[in-house]
Each structure stands twice: as structure tokens, then as C-alpha cells.
Amino acid sequence: MFTASELLEKINSHITDLQFTRTPKGLYAPVEYVLSMGGKRIRPVLMLMAYNLYQEDVTRIYAPAIGIEVYHNYTLLHDDLMDRADRRRGKETVHKVWNDNTAILSGDAMLILAYQFMAECSPSFLKEVMDLFSLTALEICEGQQMDMEFEQRNDVAAEEYLEMIRLKTAVLLAASLRIGARLGGASVEDADRLYDFGMQIGVAFQLKDDLLDVYGNVKVFGKNIGGDILCNKKTYMLIKAFEHADSSQREQLNYWVHAKAFQPVEKIAAVTELYNQIGVKAICENQMLEYSNRAMESLAAVSVAEEKKEELKKVIENLMHREV
């Protein structure tokens, strides 16, 4: 069994060796640029980990693992364009280095490349894998649309938010695990349990992101703290703050959410203090723990030796205690 860090090293090395030889170069240079930014590579690593539960030679599914990472980076490229984000992983985003049209077209090329890589899986699983990959890609679009619509609403419920992050974030983690497991020869039942495991940790992962945006250490987190507060993003934290606030706290929250002119530092400090008073951090951590426990239950039901599951258990532990 490989460790997660060993698999990350393998996938990083394979991505570094990728060469796009087609022309025009102007289409593929942004693709290479995006993939060179690095990142956690959690999706291809999870695919390889699931495969490794059943098979030893992980090199046999490098292509679909690369496919899931190329797809993920395609979504980030288009997200950055939609959000008008200037930086990603410490570097300028594609639409800043090149332009909007290049970002759209190179993103489209990445989507097609992702399908080509994914289709290099074992022919006996081709239809099953491509059906799940296509459904997942569609669900991510649905989640992104929900996220965009939430920006215009002030009545987003916690259940709606959790469904949105399930679609936008969790389904791709879940699909990575299921595809890896099935390509490794897992039973449908085991693959379903690993899919559910991925779904639970995916939601917990995003909740942790919400929490770190408010309570993270900026030196460790790698991006400015309080970004979600400044743009009034309908996170689980904000939704729960309104839900549990008393009338005075709700009035103050409304003031800051609707304020047109403010000092960013002052707004972040004021809203964070309200979160502290209301106890939002503990509420979010408890919800994360609930998803983490469900993930552990799903993993426990997978029919492989317990020692083989240790690395996946570490994924949950690292997720719950991560600072980035």
C-alpha cells in the first residue's frame, strides 16, 4: 500500500512530464500554466488510493487520475473568470496573464482533454466510468449555478447551502473514489460505500474552508482572511449566524451585510466578533464532525482489511485538523 504523500509525488511527477504537442501553442500554454500551479491534487490521489485498496500497480490508472485533475483545474479556471479573481495559488489567474477569451477557450480545451484522459480507462468499465464522470460534471455545473443564485438571495437556508457544496465540491471527490475503486475491481457495494465516504468528506472539506476563511492563520492559510465576510458570501457560517442571532445581533449583521461604504478591516473584525458572540465556530465544527463521523462509518463498511484503510482514515484526520 502506498501512502497519500507517495501517491501525490507520483501524480505530480506524471503531471510535470505531460506534454501538449498540438497547436496552436496559445491554446495549450494556459493549460500547462494552470497545471504547473500545483495544489493538493486530492482528487487524483483519492482515485489512486481507492484503486490501491484492491490493486498494487497504480500506474495503470494514471490517465483517468490525470483526467480528474485536469477537469478540476478547468472548473477553477472558469470559476476565476466568473469571480474576476486575480490570483490562484499565489500566481496570477489565466484571464489576467492572457485575457478572458483565452481563459474561456483554454478552459473548454481542458474539459475535452479531461474526457480524453478519462476514456483511457479499462474498456470493460468505460461506459460506467464515463456515465459517472458526465453526471458529476453536470452536478458541478448545477452547484455552481446555485452558488451564483445565492449571491442574489438573503433567504438561503442551511440545507440549501449544504446541498450546493455537495454538488459543487463533494461529488468530484466521491466520483474520484468510486472510479478508482471500480477500476481496481471493487464490488458495486464497496464502490458505493467509498462514494459515500467521499461525499461526506467533501462537504466537511468545504465547511472547513468556510471556517478557515474566518479563523485561519493567514500565514498558513495562504490567502487573506475574511474574504467571504467582505463579499457577504452565503456561507454556512453566515447562515447559521443569522439563524442563531438575537435581535440586536441580527440588526448588526444586517448592517454589515448591507453596508455600502466601510473599512474592510473594520467589517471583518465586527462580523467575526458577532460570530464569536453567537458561537458560530462551534456550530460549524459540530456539523463538520457529523459529516466526518458519517464518512468513518462508510469507510468501516468497505470490505477490505482494516490496515488497508489506514491512509484513508488519515485523510479525514488531516481534513479535520488542517490549516490550509
Secondary structure, DSSP 4 states (H G I P E B T S, - for coil): ---HHHHHHHHHHHHHT-----S-HHHHHHHHHHHTT----HHHHHHHHHHHTT-S-GGGGHHHHHHHHHHHHHHHHHHHHHHT--EETTEE-HHHHS-HHHHHHHHHHHHHHHHHHHTTS-GGGHHHHHHHHHHHHHHHHHHHHHHHHHTT-S---HHHHHHHHIIIIIHHHHHHHHHHHHHTT--HHHHHHHHHHHHHHHHHHHHHHHHHHHHS-HHHHSS-TTHHHHTT---HHHHHHHHH--HHHHHHHHHHHH-SS--HHHHHHHHHHHHHHHTHHHHHHHHHHHHHHHHHHHHHTSSS-GGGGHHHHHHHHHHHH---
